[in-house]
Amino acid sequence: MRRNKAEPLDFSDDEGWAGGGSARLVTVPERWLARRLVAAVGNPPIAVHLWDGEPLQPVPERPAVRVYIRDRGAFYRLLSHPDLHFGDDYASGRIEVEGDLVQFLLTLERARSADGSSQRSGLLGWIYRPRRNTLAGSQENIHHHYDLGNDFYRLWLDEDMVYTCAYFPDPDADLETAQQAKMEHVCRKLALQPGQRVVEAGCGWGSLARYMAREYGARVRAFNISQEQVAYARERARAEGLADRVEYIQDDYRNVAGEYDAFVSVGMLEHVGTDHYRDLGRAIDRTLAPHGRGLIHSIGRNRPSGPMNPWIERRIFPGAYPPSLGEMMALFEPWAFSVLDVENLRLHYARTLEHWRERYDAHEPEVRSRFGERFLRAWRLYLSGSIAAFLGGNLQLFQVVFARPTNNDLPWTRGHIYREPEPGA
């Protein structure tokens, strides 16, 4: 089996507790603890089966799905910290979900929200500190997630390798159409014109930079710290004849320099961390021309909610933090940037993820052969949990457009964003 470069799923610390008694026997205290655990997450309509095969009583009348805890060790790990250990033990097969995984996670999410349960429930409590996004920490965090290998992401992303929320003008549009529409949506919000200078902070595989150069005649400098993504983006730009208009730079956003007509960042703010928002705001202020416009596109939340889900932060997306709109203002207020437009594309991201999950599932054999069963199941859980989080309203997708306070060269309405293309254009 070929190992991935980033080794994202090191479960060396996931030993379970053996507990006492027969391996198959479930004691009366353990059933009581199991009922307490279910109550702690809002008593969702889910049937829970312990390792003796019997369902926990009372069984919901119409359970949405059934969950099987296969051994005592997995059970006690759930008691200590369900938000971390559920993912580990689902990935290893010690916990199984019978039924639709998204429906299970959405049911759980809604039950916890209705009950007012804390983000991190556990009878024994837990303290978890996410990884930092310093210059060195950001490099390590991005390597962990994005440098798994371009071939992995190529299996389930669209043809342009866009790994951010698509925009669906029609809910039934295919993924390729929706990703092209997202890039067009961004360009219109920036009111791009031919020959304008654009800087992009965090460019992924470079699709938006190429789109701005190809469709709008912009000259783009795009910054990214992922070596594999930058190498791919440069090759695509050369192949498409855009290398003279798009420059991909392997460097951190904190080192952006020059003056630009537009500053854009799509899907990077989640990796910055609130401790470094002033660093990003300072980079924007240093580089945005007096007449310039900017756009920040980020996963977010309705209110500050502490660190990301600890399993996702630890195993999949280290250093991730989705901000509230209020927290995002730390990018703008110190430099008196004017916020011009805010749009929430939450349901568009849920639909994007549904397309990704469908394509991922279609390539199960390839993922399993490259990375193994545990990795396959972990990423299935990650994609499914993300769908549930956007459908359940725990996550949002914000696009914020801003400009200098003295810039009066602004569109009078939003008509330029939604106009129909001219015939022959």
N, C-alpha and C positions, 0 to 999 in steps of 0.2 A: 504494500500500500504506500503510495506517495504521500509524504507528510506536507502539510501546508507550511509556508514560510513563517507565518506569524504565530503558530501554535496557540490558537485562541482558547482552546478548551482543555486546559491542564487541570484535571480533577484530582491532583495528588493529595488534596486536603479534604476529600469527600468521604472518608471512612465513616460508616454508620456505627451506631451503638448497638451492641448485640442484645442488650436487655436480658431479662431472666426468664426462666421457664421454658417449656417446650417451644420449638421453632414455630409450630402452627397454632399453638394455643393463644387466644386473646383473652386476657384477664379482665375482670370486672373494672378495676381501676383504669385499664387502658381504654375500654369502651367509654368510660366517663370522660377521660381526657380527650378522646376523639370527638365526643359531642361538644365539649368546651371549645375545641379548635374550630368546629363548624360554626358554632355560635359567634366566635370571634371574627369570622369573615362574613357575618350578616345572614346566616342560615339560608344560603342559596338553595333553590330547588334542584339539588344534585344528590344522587344516590352514591354513598361512599361505602365501598367494600373493603374490609380489612383483610389481613393476610390469611385468615381462615376461610375466606371466600364469602362470608356472611355479610349482608348489608347492615349498616349502622341503623338502628331504630331511633325515632320513627322514620320510615322511608317516605320521601315526598310522594304525593299522589301521582303526579305526572313529572317525573324527573327529566330535566332537559338532557342530561347525559349521566353516565356512570363513571366513577373514578375508582380504580383498584390500587390500593397500597399493598405492594407485593411482599414486604417484609417488615419486621419490627424496627430494624435500623432506620429505614426510610421514614417510618412513622415518628420516631423520636427526633429525627432531624427536622421534620416539618414542625413539630412542637417548638423547637428552638428558634426557627426563623423560616417560615413558609415561603416568603418572597425570594429568598435565596435558594433554599434547598429543593423547592418544588421543581425548579428548572433543571437542577443537576440530576435529580432522580427520575424526572421524565426522560431526560436525555439518555440515561443509562438503562431505562426500561424497568426501573424499580417502582415506578408509578405509571399506570396506563390510563388513558381516557378512551372510553367506549362511546362513540358519537362524534359529532362535529367539534373539533378542537376550538375553533373560533367561537362557536356558540357557548361552549363551556367557559371560556375566558371572559366573554361578554356577560354571561350570567353572573359570574363571580364578581366582575367589576361593578355591575349594577347593584348587586346585593350589598357590597361593601359601601358604595356611595350612599345608598338609601339608609343604611344602618349607621353611617357616620364613622365607620371603622377607620383606624389610622392607616396610612400607607404601608406601614410595616407592622403587621400583627404577629404575635408570637407569645406563647405563655411564659417563656423564659426570658424574653427580651433580647435585644441585640444592639450593638453599636457598630456602625459600618462607615468608614471614611472613603469617599471616592478618590480616584487618582487625580493628581494636580495637572493643570495645563500650562506649566511653565514651558520655556523654549524646549528643554530636553524632554519634559513630560509629554508635551504635545506630539513630538516626533514618535515617541514610543506608543502613545495611544493610537495615533493614526496608522502606524505600522501594524498594530494588533488587528485592526479591522479591515483596512483597505488593501493591505499588501498580501492578502490571501492568494492572489494570483488573478490576473485578468480573465483567464479561462473560466474561473468559477463564476464571476459576475456575468460573463458573456452568456452563460447558460440561461439566465432568467431575466436580464434587463432587455431594454429595447435595442434596436440596431445601433443607436448612437451612444449606448452605455450611459444613460442618464439615470443617476441614482438619487433623485430627489422627486418630490411630489409633482405629478403631471397635472395638466389643466384640461378638463373635459368639457368643451363647449357643448357636446352632446354626451349624456351619460353612457350611451352605447358605443362611443368611439373606441377604436382599438388603442393599444398602448402607444404605438409609434405615432399615431395622429395626435394623441393627447400630449406627448412629450414635445412634439414640434409646436403645438399650440401653447404650451407653457413658456417655451423660449420666446415665441412671438409676443405673448402676454407681457413678459418682462421687458422686452425691447420697447414696446409701446408705452409702458409705464415710465420708462426712462426717456421717452421722446427722442430716441436716437436719430442722428442725422449722419449722412455720409461724411467720412473724414474725421469724425469725432474720436477723441482718445478715451479709451475705457480701461479701467483697472478692475480686475476680478480677484477677490480674495477667497481662495479655496475653490478650485475649478473642477474638481473631480477628474473625469477622463476628457475634459476639454470641450464638451459639445456646445455649451452656451457661447464660449469665446469664438468658436468657428462659425456658429450661427450669426452672431453679431457682425463678424467680418464679411461673411458670404452674403447675407440678406440685407445688411444695412450699410456696408462699406466702412465699418468702423475699424480702427486700429486698436488692437487689444493686447494688454499685458496681463497674463493670468498667473497667479501665485498658488503653489501647492507644495506640501512637504512630503507627499507620497511619491517615492521614486518610480514605482511601477506605473502609476497614473500619469505622471509627467512624461515618461518614455512613450507610453501609448499615445498621449495627446500630440506629442511632437510628430510622431510617425503619421498619424491621421492628418495633421495639418499639411505635411509635405505631400501626402498622397492626394489631397484635395486641392493642391495648388494655393494654399493659404499661408504658407510659412513666412511670406513677406509682410503679412498683415496681423499675424497672431504670434506672440512670443510667450512661451510657457517657461516659467521660472520656478525652479525647485528651491523655495525659500518660504519663510514664515511671514504671515500677514504683518507682523510687527516691523518688518524690514521693507515694506512698500515705500517707494520713493517716486518723485516726479509730480507733475500736475496733470489732472485728467478732467474731462468733461463729464464723466460718469463714473461712479463707484458702485460696484455690484457684488453682492455676496449671497449665494444661493446654497443653503444647506451646510454652512460652516459655523454659524453662531452657536449651534448645539455643542460644538467642540471647544468653544472659547472659555466658558466658565465666567460667572459674574465677577470674579476677582480680577479678570483681565478685560472687562468691557471698556474701561478707560483707555487701555492700550489700543484697542480697536478703534475707539472713538478718536483717539489722538492721531492714529494713522489716517483716518478719513479726513480729519480737519487739516492735516498736513498736505494732503494730496488733491482734495476736491477744489476745482477752480471756482471763482466767485459765482459764475453762472451755472455751476454744475448741479447735477441731480444724483441721488443715490437710491439704492433699493437693497433692503435686507430681507431675505426669505429664510424663515426658520420655523422648526417645530417649536411649539410653545405650550403653555398651560394657562388656565384661567386665573390662577393665583400662585404665588410662590409656594412651593410644595416640598422643599428639601431635595436631596439627591434623587437621581434616577432610580428606578427599580434596581435593587442591588444585584440581582442575577444578570440583568442586561448590562449593567455597568461593569460587572466583574468579568463576565464571560464573553460578551459580544461587543459592547460599545464603551470601553473605558474612557473616563473623563467626560461623559455626556451629561449635559444639563439643559433641559428645555425651559426657557424663561417665560415668565408672565410678561404681558405688555408693559406693565409698570417697571419691571426690571430692565426691559429693553431700553427704556428711556435714559438709562445711564450711558447709552451710546450717543445720545443726542443733546441732552440738556446741558452738560458742561460747556458745549461749544455753541449753544443757542441755535442748533439746527431746527428748522421748521418741519414738522411732520405734515405731509401733504395728503397722504392716503394710507388707509389700513384696510386690508382685505383678509378674511379668514377662509382658507381653502380646506378646512378639516375633512369634509366628505370627499373631496377630490383625492386626498391622501389615502383615505380608506379604500377608494376605488383603485388607486395606483397599486396599493399593497395586495389587493385581491388579484390583480393581473400578475404581479410578481410571484405570489404564492402558487397560482395555477401553473405558471411556467416552471417554478422550482419543483413542484410535485411531478411534473412531466419528465423531469431529468433526475429523478431519484437514483436510478442505477449509476449514472455518472458521478453524482455527488458521493454516493456510498463507496464506490470503488476508489475514489481519490482520497477521501477523508475519513471514511468509516461510519458505522451506524450511529454512534453517539453524536458526531458532528451533524449528521443528517437530521436527527431528531431535534437537536438544539436549535438549528436554524429554522426548522419548521415551526417550533414553538415561538421563536423570535418574530417571525413574519406574522404568525397567527395572533400573537399577543399585541402586535402593533396594530393590526386591523381592529381588534377589539377595543384598544385604547382610543382610536380615532372615532369609531362608531359610538362608543360609550361616552365620549366627551371628555375623557381624562387628558387627551392630547389635542392640541390645536395646530394649525399651520398658518402662520402670520406672514404676510407680505407688507412691508412698511416702506413707503416712498418718502424721501426727505430732500431738503435743499437748504441753501444758505438763507438766512432771514431777509436779506436784502435782494434776493433774486425775484424779480417781478415778471420775468419772461416765462410764464407758466400757462399751461392750457386752461381755458376758461371753464371747461366742463370735462367730464370723463369720456366724451364722445370719441376721442382719438384712440381709446383703448378698445372700443367695441365696434368701430366702423367696419363695414364690409370692404373687402379688397376691391380696388378698381378693376374693371374688365381689362384683361391682358397683362395685369400686374404680376 
